[in-house]
């Protein structure tokens, strides 16, 4: 979720606000939440097509005006979310409403249907809310994303994933792991851990592993030595690989 103050901002700043909002839900970025407004569920996954709904919750004492927009997005190797227009020639999304008003302390349900010519596919339904105010009376604009994945029928398989590199950053105390999705299927990494002897790192946050994509992820390394083994867990399988760590500045 992203909160932005009203200003005459250029389009790139708007794109960055949208990207941060999506990234927060993907576990790729950090934003400060505002408890008075929320979206439920923030992320939804379906097989092949979607016919579902999500709720926008206004717990504040102010009525909110809401405008919806369907957007696409991509993710870089470093986990940075890039906002993009939705390719409407390949992905079709129908919403029950494009704009509406939510009374104070009320909930509004948005229904939608989504199909795609090729799978997997993904998009976000952005809810831009206006009308909320801070304690000192300043108006704010709130953007809440509902992220949707249309998954292929066949799950991601173990032989479609490769653990490529392991780097240790001695300055930050983190270990970077490089994964590669060799196949056309979308999968979700539940956690990544690094091990050396009896020392094991804490688990990384989960994230989607997109088709034919290389992805780096960071884990905190508590040991003074160098990690030797990497474990990557998915929903239906786990991978355990011995790697020689290299140092990175």
Phi, psi and omega per residue, in radians:
X1 nan 2.487 -3.104
X2 -2.268 2.373 3.075
X3 -1.952 2.238 -3.130
X4 -2.236 2.450 3.107
X5 -1.429 2.576 -3.130
X6 -1.147 2.309 3.109
X7 -2.826 2.934 3.106
X8 -1.571 1.150 -3.050
X9 -1.440 2.666 3.075
X10 -1.364 2.956 -3.119
X11 -1.050 -0.718 3.132
X12 -0.998 -0.632 3.112
X13 -1.174 -0.662 3.091
X14 -1.096 -0.768 3.110
X15 -1.041 -0.709 -3.141
X16 -1.134 -0.683 3.117
X17 -1.092 -0.739 3.108
X18 -1.116 -0.751 -3.121
X19 -1.090 -0.735 3.122
X20 -1.137 -0.663 3.136
X21 -1.115 -0.795 3.101
X22 -1.150 -0.730 -3.129
X23 -1.059 -0.611 3.113
X24 -1.070 -0.699 -3.119
X25 -1.292 -0.502 -3.134
X26 -1.456 -0.075 -3.066
X27 1.380 0.392 -3.058
X28 -1.920 -0.228 -3.132
X29 -2.592 2.918 -3.110
X30 -2.159 2.225 3.041
X31 -2.278 2.836 -3.118
X32 -1.571 2.109 -3.081
X33 -1.345 2.695 3.029
X34 -2.028 1.987 -2.940
X35 -1.156 -0.378 -3.021
X36 -1.268 -0.396 3.130
X37 -2.234 2.472 3.141
X38 -2.739 2.879 3.093
X39 -2.146 2.436 -3.113
X40 -2.448 2.149 -0.084
X41 -1.439 2.725 3.116
X42 -1.313 -0.515 3.137
X43 -2.285 2.404 3.120
X44 -2.382 2.411 3.113
X45 -2.162 2.364 -3.127
X46 -2.352 2.784 3.099
X47 -1.742 2.010 3.039
X48 1.298 -0.815 3.125
X49 -2.613 2.864 -3.105
X50 -2.242 2.392 2.940
X51 -2.435 1.635 -2.921
X52 -2.636 -2.811 -3.116
X53 -2.761 2.876 2.974
X54 -2.478 2.830 -3.087
X55 -2.030 2.424 2.996
X56 -1.848 2.180 -3.029
X57 -1.940 2.125 3.086
X58 -1.909 1.750 -3.134
X59 -1.638 0.058 -3.090
X60 -1.486 3.117 3.126
X61 -1.646 0.110 -3.103
X62 -1.935 2.497 2.975
X63 -1.257 2.565 -3.097
X64 -2.108 2.365 2.983
X65 -1.645 2.281 -3.027
X66 -2.150 2.340 3.028
X67 -2.162 2.243 -3.111
X68 -1.728 2.558 3.056
X69 -2.543 2.324 3.108
X70 -1.647 2.209 -3.083
X71 -2.236 2.727 2.963
X72 -1.692 3.084 3.050
X73 -2.834 2.816 3.011
X74 -2.362 2.904 -3.120
X75 -2.260 2.313 -3.132
X76 -1.392 3.046 3.095
X77 -1.059 -0.523 -3.131
X78 -1.498 0.004 3.122
X79 1.556 0.228 3.129
X80 -1.486 2.287 -3.114
X81 -1.476 2.316 3.107
X82 -2.022 2.074 3.086
X83 -1.217 2.580 -3.124
X84 -2.683 2.696 3.035
X85 -1.135 2.650 3.070
X86 -1.327 2.316 3.076
X87 -1.402 1.626 -3.045
X88 -1.271 -0.178 3.061
X89 -1.365 -0.292 -3.119
X90 -2.025 -0.544 -3.118
X91 -2.131 2.245 -3.123
X92 -2.094 2.198 -3.106
X93 -2.224 2.232 3.069
X94 -1.981 2.239 -3.134
X95 -1.932 2.591 3.123
X96 -1.248 -0.382 3.114
X97 -2.768 2.632 3.095
X98 -1.857 -0.373 3.091
X99 -2.662 2.599 -3.110
X100 -2.948 3.124 -3.124
X101 -2.204 2.349 3.118
X102 -1.902 2.055 3.108
X103 -1.120 2.888 3.093
X104 -1.030 2.478 3.100
X105 0.898 0.836 -3.114
X106 -2.346 2.917 3.139
X107 -2.211 2.425 3.119
X108 -2.120 2.336 -3.137
X109 -1.807 2.229 3.089
X110 -1.860 2.175 3.087
X111 -1.732 2.568 3.140
X112 -2.663 2.742 3.011
X113 -2.243 2.479 -3.102
X114 -2.511 2.369 3.051
X115 -2.392 2.827 3.137
X116 -2.496 2.572 3.122
X117 -1.239 -0.569 3.106
X118 -2.369 2.566 -3.102
X119 -2.080 2.615 0.034
X120 -1.358 2.874 3.079
X121 -2.509 2.758 -3.114
X122 -2.672 2.665 -3.139
X123 -2.846 3.031 3.066
X124 -2.255 2.519 2.971
X125 -1.815 1.883 -3.073
X126 -1.562 2.256 3.103
X127 -1.912 1.870 3.116
X128 -1.638 2.035 -3.074
X129 -1.904 2.328 3.046
X130 -2.252 2.686 -3.140
X131 2.075 -0.299 3.109
X132 -1.346 2.658 3.126
X133 -2.369 2.616 3.090
X134 -1.377 3.110 -3.124
X135 -1.087 -0.512 -3.140
X136 -1.643 0.214 3.023
X137 1.568 0.117 -3.122
X138 -1.392 2.247 3.119
X139 -1.255 2.489 3.122
X140 -2.287 2.722 3.057
X141 -2.020 2.217 -3.040
X142 -1.987 2.310 3.111
X143 -2.028 2.089 3.139
X144 -2.041 2.111 3.119
X145 -1.697 2.457 2.947
X146 -1.944 1.922 -3.036
X147 -1.616 2.276 -3.074
X148 -2.147 2.308 3.023
X149 -2.012 2.271 2.978
X150 -1.821 1.751 -3.028
X151 -1.467 2.655 3.017
X152 -1.214 2.817 -3.092
X153 -1.213 -0.709 -3.139
X154 -1.413 2.289 -3.136
X155 -1.310 2.834 3.011
X156 -1.102 2.348 -3.097
X157 -1.831 2.748 -3.087
X158 -1.051 -0.680 -3.106
X159 -1.264 -0.133 3.106
X160 -1.580 -0.034 -3.092
X161 -2.069 2.399 3.091
X162 -2.235 2.400 3.011
X163 -1.666 1.962 -2.938
X164 -1.648 -0.850 -3.003
X165 -2.463 2.755 3.059
X166 -2.393 2.109 -3.140
X167 -2.168 2.470 3.070
X168 -1.976 2.214 3.083
X169 -1.738 1.791 -3.062
X170 -1.162 -0.471 -3.105
X171 -1.268 -0.762 -3.082
X172 -1.616 -0.257 -3.090
X173 1.301 0.395 -3.141
X174 -1.956 2.739 3.051
X175 -2.028 2.323 3.124
X176 -1.874 2.326 -3.122
X177 -2.127 2.329 3.130
X178 -1.850 2.166 3.097
X179 -1.983 2.692 3.067
X180 -2.366 2.280 3.032
X181 -1.642 1.943 -3.058
X182 -1.516 -0.186 -3.014
X183 -1.949 -3.077 -3.107
X184 -1.588 0.043 -3.036
X185 -1.749 2.534 3.061
X186 -1.509 2.399 3.062
X187 -2.392 2.986 -3.133
X188 -2.221 2.098 3.047
X189 -1.313 2.186 3.126
X190 -1.453 -0.694 3.088
X191 -2.920 2.739 3.065
X192 -2.241 2.340 3.081
X193 -2.308 2.664 3.078
X194 -2.075 2.563 -3.042
X195 -2.419 2.527 2.968
X196 -2.512 1.892 -3.079
X197 1.119 -2.113 3.126
X198 -1.677 0.047 -3.134
X199 -1.668 2.205 3.130
X200 -2.260 2.384 3.131
X201 -1.278 2.863 2.961
X202 -1.231 2.740 -3.107
X203 -1.276 2.541 3.036
X204 -1.327 2.906 3.035
X205 -1.272 2.648 3.114
X206 -1.286 2.798 3.141
X207 -2.854 2.722 3.078
X208 -1.335 2.504 3.069
X209 -1.936 1.840 -2.994
X210 -1.359 2.730 -3.100
X211 -1.029 2.436 3.066
X212 0.898 0.778 -3.053
X213 -2.273 2.476 2.972
X214 -1.651 2.410 -3.085
X215 -2.468 2.260 3.021
X216 -1.677 2.533 3.030
X217 -2.447 2.632 -3.099
X218 -1.887 2.498 2.994
X219 -2.300 2.547 3.090
X220 -1.315 2.269 -3.119
X221 -1.872 2.016 -3.050
X222 -1.523 -0.281 -3.007
X223 -1.541 2.722 3.078
X224 -1.339 -0.382 -3.105
X225 -1.481 -2.842 -3.111
X226 -1.925 2.274 3.126
X227 -1.111 2.580 -3.095
X228 -2.087 -0.347 -3.032
X229 -2.333 2.497 3.121
X230 -2.153 2.338 3.079
X231 -2.107 2.223 3.136
X232 -2.099 2.186 -3.098
X233 -1.943 2.269 2.997
X234 -1.944 -3.127 -3.100
X235 -1.153 -0.665 -3.020
X236 -1.978 -0.056 3.129
X237 -2.784 2.912 3.084
X238 -2.337 2.651 3.118
X239 -2.140 2.390 -3.116
X240 -2.319 2.055 -3.009
X241 -2.356 2.459 3.045
X242 -1.631 2.193 -3.127
X243 -2.332 2.656 3.026
X244 -1.616 2.096 -3.083
X245 -1.353 2.488 3.026
X246 -1.911 2.744 3.140
X247 -1.579 2.501 3.079
X248 -2.223 2.544 -3.117
X249 -1.242 nan nan
